Amino acid sequence: MNTLTKLALGLMGQLKPQAAIDAPAVVLPAPQRSGGMALMDALQRRESRREFDPTPLSEQSLSDLLWSAAGINRPDMSGRTAPSAMNSQEVQLYVAMPQGLFHYDPSRHALQMTVASDVRRVTGYQDFVDTAPLDLVYVAHHGHMKLVPVAQRERYAFAAAGAMAQNVYLYCAANCLATVLRAWFDNQALSQAMALESDQQLLLCQTVGRINAAGPA
């Protein structure tokens, strides 16, 4: 669906979430935490792309991608790959795929389905979000920031989400994947589609997929 149509229809109206009842967690394969492209080379290749091949990522690529964004890299202290003020870990990572919406659990390195419907089309007004393999959604859970002054919580959450998103950019650059960070979405429609609670705040979305060699149609 093109952008103008989405705007005219208000992102196809409201997408009501379908509850994921007793859906088992999807345990991901262990991430590959060594080797790969040198950091300076990945920085040289970092870019935003807006054309995506719809082919799903492999389980290993998905595992490595999510670990790069928010995984545990220091098990002895549950340290993450991205910083968080006062170790609040307030930014939750969701993954919208054709089979449903999933919450990434770093402690188990697993995906838990939260909504049993495809919410990709409401993660943004751009047309490519509908068919790209996955859309990441960064959500702040303000209940996790009790030690952070209320006036600073949103700023801290956006900083953490930005760090996570850059980790994704570098992973994609190093593995010949396409990605783009996005903030243009209908906050109310997406919050409803994800069945978010009152103390959860949408921050950013990020589309990821294989590079579409053919380019835009």
Contacts in CASP RR format, 6 or more apart in sequence:
PFRMAT RR
TARGET T0000
AUTHOR 0000-0000-0000
METHOD contacts of the structure
MODEL  1
MNTLTKLALGLMGQLKPQAAIDAPAVVLPAPQRSGGMALMDALQRRESRR
EFDPTPLSEQSLSDLLWSAAGINRPDMSGRTAPSAMNSQEVQLYVAMPQG
LFHYDPSRHALQMTVASDVRRVTGYQDFVDTAPLDLVYVAHHGHMKLVPV
AQRERYAFAAAGAMAQNVYLYCAANCLATVLRAWFDNQALSQAMALESDQ
QLLLCQTVGRINAAGPA
1 12 0 8 1.000
1 121 0 8 1.000
1 127 0 8 1.000
1 130 0 8 1.000
2 127 0 8 1.000
3 125 0 8 1.000
3 126 0 8 1.000
3 127 0 8 1.000
6 12 0 8 1.000
6 121 0 8 1.000
6 124 0 8 1.000
6 125 0 8 1.000
6 127 0 8 1.000
7 125 0 8 1.000
10 186 0 8 1.000
10 189 0 8 1.000
11 121 0 8 1.000
11 122 0 8 1.000
11 124 0 8 1.000
11 125 0 8 1.000
11 185 0 8 1.000
11 186 0 8 1.000
11 189 0 8 1.000
12 121 0 8 1.000
12 122 0 8 1.000
13 189 0 8 1.000
14 189 0 8 1.000
14 192 0 8 1.000
14 193 0 8 1.000
15 117 0 8 1.000
15 119 0 8 1.000
15 121 0 8 1.000
15 122 0 8 1.000
15 189 0 8 1.000
15 192 0 8 1.000
15 193 0 8 1.000
16 192 0 8 1.000
16 193 0 8 1.000
17 101 0 8 1.000
17 115 0 8 1.000
17 117 0 8 1.000
17 119 0 8 1.000
17 192 0 8 1.000
17 193 0 8 1.000
17 194 0 8 1.000
17 195 0 8 1.000
18 115 0 8 1.000
18 116 0 8 1.000
18 117 0 8 1.000
19 115 0 8 1.000
19 116 0 8 1.000
19 195 0 8 1.000
20 100 0 8 1.000
20 113 0 8 1.000
20 114 0 8 1.000
20 115 0 8 1.000
20 116 0 8 1.000
21 116 0 8 1.000
23 112 0 8 1.000
23 113 0 8 1.000
23 116 0 8 1.000
25 105 0 8 1.000
25 108 0 8 1.000
25 110 0 8 1.000
25 111 0 8 1.000
25 112 0 8 1.000
26 102 0 8 1.000
26 110 0 8 1.000
26 111 0 8 1.000
26 112 0 8 1.000
26 113 0 8 1.000
27 108 0 8 1.000
27 109 0 8 1.000
27 110 0 8 1.000
28 59 0 8 1.000
28 62 0 8 1.000
28 63 0 8 1.000
28 66 0 8 1.000
28 109 0 8 1.000
28 110 0 8 1.000
28 111 0 8 1.000
29 59 0 8 1.000
29 60 0 8 1.000
29 63 0 8 1.000
30 63 0 8 1.000
30 109 0 8 1.000
31 63 0 8 1.000
31 64 0 8 1.000
31 66 0 8 1.000
31 67 0 8 1.000
31 68 0 8 1.000
31 71 0 8 1.000
31 109 0 8 1.000
32 60 0 8 1.000
32 64 0 8 1.000
33 67 0 8 1.000
33 73 0 8 1.000
36 174 0 8 1.000
37 45 0 8 1.000
37 173 0 8 1.000
37 174 0 8 1.000
37 175 0 8 1.000
39 170 0 8 1.000
41 174 0 8 1.000
42 170 0 8 1.000
42 173 0 8 1.000
42 174 0 8 1.000
43 170 0 8 1.000
43 173 0 8 1.000
45 173 0 8 1.000
45 174 0 8 1.000
46 169 0 8 1.000
46 170 0 8 1.000
46 173 0 8 1.000
47 173 0 8 1.000
48 179 0 8 1.000
48 180 0 8 1.000
48 181 0 8 1.000
49 178 0 8 1.000
49 179 0 8 1.000
49 180 0 8 1.000
49 211 0 8 1.000
50 126 0 8 1.000
50 128 0 8 1.000
50 178 0 8 1.000
50 180 0 8 1.000
50 207 0 8 1.000
50 216 0 8 1.000
51 128 0 8 1.000
51 178 0 8 1.000
51 211 0 8 1.000
51 212 0 8 1.000
51 214 0 8 1.000
51 215 0 8 1.000
51 216 0 8 1.000
52 128 0 8 1.000
52 131 0 8 1.000
52 132 0 8 1.000
52 133 0 8 1.000
52 178 0 8 1.000
52 207 0 8 1.000
52 208 0 8 1.000
52 209 0 8 1.000
52 210 0 8 1.000
52 211 0 8 1.000
52 212 0 8 1.000
53 133 0 8 1.000
53 209 0 8 1.000
53 210 0 8 1.000
53 211 0 8 1.000
53 212 0 8 1.000
53 213 0 8 1.000
54 131 0 8 1.000
54 132 0 8 1.000
54 133 0 8 1.000
55 133 0 8 1.000
55 210 0 8 1.000
56 97 0 8 1.000
56 98 0 8 1.000
56 133 0 8 1.000
56 134 0 8 1.000
57 65 0 8 1.000
57 133 0 8 1.000
57 134 0 8 1.000
57 177 0 8 1.000
57 208 0 8 1.000
57 209 0 8 1.000
57 210 0 8 1.000
61 175 0 8 1.000
61 177 0 8 1.000
62 95 0 8 1.000
62 134 0 8 1.000
63 109 0 8 1.000
64 171 0 8 1.000
64 175 0 8 1.000
65 168 0 8 1.000
65 171 0 8 1.000
65 172 0 8 1.000
65 177 0 8 1.000
65 208 0 8 1.000
66 93 0 8 1.000
66 95 0 8 1.000
66 104 0 8 1.000
66 109 0 8 1.000
66 111 0 8 1.000
67 81 0 8 1.000
67 106 0 8 1.000
67 109 0 8 1.000
68 81 0 8 1.000
68 167 0 8 1.000
68 168 0 8 1.000
68 170 0 8 1.000
68 171 0 8 1.000
69 81 0 8 1.000
69 82 0 8 1.000
69 93 0 8 1.000
69 104 0 8 1.000
69 136 0 8 1.000
69 164 0 8 1.000
69 165 0 8 1.000
69 167 0 8 1.000
69 168 0 8 1.000
69 171 0 8 1.000
70 80 0 8 1.000
70 81 0 8 1.000
70 82 0 8 1.000
70 91 0 8 1.000
70 93 0 8 1.000
70 104 0 8 1.000
70 106 0 8 1.000
70 164 0 8 1.000
71 80 0 8 1.000
71 81 0 8 1.000
71 106 0 8 1.000
71 109 0 8 1.000
72 78 0 8 1.000
72 79 0 8 1.000
72 80 0 8 1.000
72 81 0 8 1.000
72 106 0 8 1.000
72 107 0 8 1.000
72 109 0 8 1.000
73 79 0 8 1.000
73 80 0 8 1.000
73 81 0 8 1.000
78 107 0 8 1.000
79 87 0 8 1.000
80 89 0 8 1.000
80 106 0 8 1.000
81 164 0 8 1.000
81 167 0 8 1.000
82 91 0 8 1.000
82 160 0 8 1.000
82 162 0 8 1.000
82 163 0 8 1.000
82 164 0 8 1.000
82 167 0 8 1.000
83 159 0 8 1.000
83 160 0 8 1.000
83 163 0 8 1.000
84 90 0 8 1.000
84 91 0 8 1.000
84 156 0 8 1.000
84 160 0 8 1.000
85 145 0 8 1.000
85 148 0 8 1.000
85 152 0 8 1.000
85 156 0 8 1.000
85 159 0 8 1.000
85 160 0 8 1.000
86 145 0 8 1.000
86 147 0 8 1.000
86 148 0 8 1.000
88 144 0 8 1.000
88 145 0 8 1.000
88 147 0 8 1.000
88 148 0 8 1.000
88 156 0 8 1.000
89 144 0 8 1.000
90 140 0 8 1.000
90 141 0 8 1.000
90 142 0 8 1.000
90 143 0 8 1.000
90 144 0 8 1.000
90 145 0 8 1.000
90 148 0 8 1.000
90 153 0 8 1.000
90 156 0 8 1.000
90 157 0 8 1.000
90 160 0 8 1.000
91 138 0 8 1.000
91 139 0 8 1.000
91 140 0 8 1.000
91 141 0 8 1.000
91 157 0 8 1.000
91 160 0 8 1.000
91 161 0 8 1.000
91 164 0 8 1.000
91 203 0 8 1.000
92 103 0 8 1.000
92 104 0 8 1.000
92 138 0 8 1.000
92 139 0 8 1.000
92 140 0 8 1.000
92 141 0 8 1.000
92 200 0 8 1.000
93 103 0 8 1.000
93 104 0 8 1.000
93 136 0 8 1.000
93 137 0 8 1.000
93 138 0 8 1.000
93 139 0 8 1.000
93 164 0 8 1.000
94 101 0 8 1.000
94 102 0 8 1.000
94 103 0 8 1.000
94 104 0 8 1.000
94 114 0 8 1.000
94 136 0 8 1.000
94 137 0 8 1.000
94 138 0 8 1.000
94 139 0 8 1.000
94 194 0 8 1.000
95 101 0 8 1.000
95 102 0 8 1.000
95 103 0 8 1.000
95 104 0 8 1.000
95 111 0 8 1.000
95 134 0 8 1.000
95 135 0 8 1.000
95 136 0 8 1.000
95 137 0 8 1.000
96 102 0 8 1.000
96 118 0 8 1.000
96 119 0 8 1.000
96 120 0 8 1.000
96 123 0 8 1.000
96 134 0 8 1.000
96 135 0 8 1.000
96 136 0 8 1.000
96 137 0 8 1.000
97 118 0 8 1.000
97 120 0 8 1.000
97 133 0 8 1.000
97 134 0 8 1.000
98 118 0 8 1.000
98 120 0 8 1.000
99 113 0 8 1.000
99 118 0 8 1.000
100 113 0 8 1.000
100 115 0 8 1.000
100 116 0 8 1.000
100 117 0 8 1.000
100 118 0 8 1.000
100 119 0 8 1.000
101 113 0 8 1.000
101 114 0 8 1.000
101 115 0 8 1.000
101 117 0 8 1.000
101 119 0 8 1.000
101 193 0 8 1.000
101 194 0 8 1.000
102 111 0 8 1.000
102 112 0 8 1.000
102 113 0 8 1.000
102 114 0 8 1.000
103 111 0 8 1.000
103 112 0 8 1.000
103 114 0 8 1.000
104 110 0 8 1.000
104 111 0 8 1.000
105 111 0 8 1.000
105 112 0 8 1.000
114 194 0 8 1.000
114 195 0 8 1.000
115 193 0 8 1.000
115 194 0 8 1.000
115 195 0 8 1.000
117 193 0 8 1.000
119 190 0 8 1.000
119 193 0 8 1.000
119 194 0 8 1.000
120 129 0 8 1.000
120 130 0 8 1.000
120 131 0 8 1.000
120 132 0 8 1.000
120 134 0 8 1.000
120 135 0 8 1.000
121 129 0 8 1.000
121 130 0 8 1.000
122 185 0 8 1.000
122 186 0 8 1.000
122 189 0 8 1.000
122 190 0 8 1.000
122 193 0 8 1.000
123 129 0 8 1.000
123 135 0 8 1.000
123 137 0 8 1.000
123 182 0 8 1.000
123 185 0 8 1.000
123 190 0 8 1.000
123 205 0 8 1.000
123 207 0 8 1.000
124 135 0 8 1.000
124 182 0 8 1.000
124 184 0 8 1.000
124 185 0 8 1.000
124 186 0 8 1.000
124 190 0 8 1.000
124 205 0 8 1.000
125 184 0 8 1.000
125 185 0 8 1.000
125 186 0 8 1.000
126 182 0 8 1.000
126 184 0 8 1.000
126 207 0 8 1.000
128 207 0 8 1.000
129 135 0 8 1.000
129 182 0 8 1.000
129 205 0 8 1.000
129 207 0 8 1.000
132 207 0 8 1.000
132 208 0 8 1.000
132 209 0 8 1.000
133 208 0 8 1.000
133 209 0 8 1.000
133 210 0 8 1.000
134 207 0 8 1.000
134 208 0 8 1.000
134 209 0 8 1.000
135 205 0 8 1.000
135 206 0 8 1.000
135 207 0 8 1.000
135 208 0 8 1.000
136 165 0 8 1.000
136 168 0 8 1.000
136 205 0 8 1.000
136 206 0 8 1.000
136 207 0 8 1.000
136 208 0 8 1.000
137 190 0 8 1.000
137 194 0 8 1.000
137 202 0 8 1.000
137 204 0 8 1.000
137 205 0 8 1.000
138 161 0 8 1.000
138 162 0 8 1.000
138 164 0 8 1.000
138 165 0 8 1.000
138 202 0 8 1.000
138 203 0 8 1.000
138 204 0 8 1.000
138 205 0 8 1.000
138 206 0 8 1.000
139 194 0 8 1.000
139 196 0 8 1.000
139 200 0 8 1.000
139 201 0 8 1.000
139 202 0 8 1.000
139 203 0 8 1.000
140 153 0 8 1.000
140 154 0 8 1.000
140 157 0 8 1.000
140 161 0 8 1.000
140 200 0 8 1.000
140 201 0 8 1.000
140 203 0 8 1.000
141 199 0 8 1.000
141 200 0 8 1.000
142 153 0 8 1.000
142 157 0 8 1.000
142 199 0 8 1.000
142 200 0 8 1.000
142 201 0 8 1.000
143 199 0 8 1.000
145 153 0 8 1.000
145 156 0 8 1.000
145 157 0 8 1.000
148 156 0 8 1.000
154 201 0 8 1.000
157 201 0 8 1.000
157 203 0 8 1.000
158 203 0 8 1.000
158 204 0 8 1.000
161 203 0 8 1.000
161 204 0 8 1.000
162 181 0 8 1.000
162 204 0 8 1.000
165 181 0 8 1.000
165 204 0 8 1.000
165 206 0 8 1.000
168 179 0 8 1.000
168 206 0 8 1.000
168 208 0 8 1.000
169 179 0 8 1.000
169 181 0 8 1.000
171 177 0 8 1.000
172 178 0 8 1.000
172 179 0 8 1.000
172 208 0 8 1.000
172 209 0 8 1.000
176 211 0 8 1.000
177 208 0 8 1.000
177 209 0 8 1.000
177 210 0 8 1.000
177 211 0 8 1.000
178 207 0 8 1.000
178 208 0 8 1.000
178 209 0 8 1.000
178 210 0 8 1.000
178 211 0 8 1.000
178 212 0 8 1.000
179 206 0 8 1.000
179 207 0 8 1.000
179 208 0 8 1.000
179 209 0 8 1.000
180 206 0 8 1.000
180 207 0 8 1.000
181 204 0 8 1.000
181 205 0 8 1.000
181 206 0 8 1.000
182 204 0 8 1.000
182 205 0 8 1.000
182 206 0 8 1.000
182 207 0 8 1.000
183 204 0 8 1.000
183 205 0 8 1.000
185 202 0 8 1.000
185 205 0 8 1.000
187 202 0 8 1.000
190 202 0 8 1.000
190 205 0 8 1.000
191 200 0 8 1.000
191 202 0 8 1.000
196 202 0 8 1.000
END
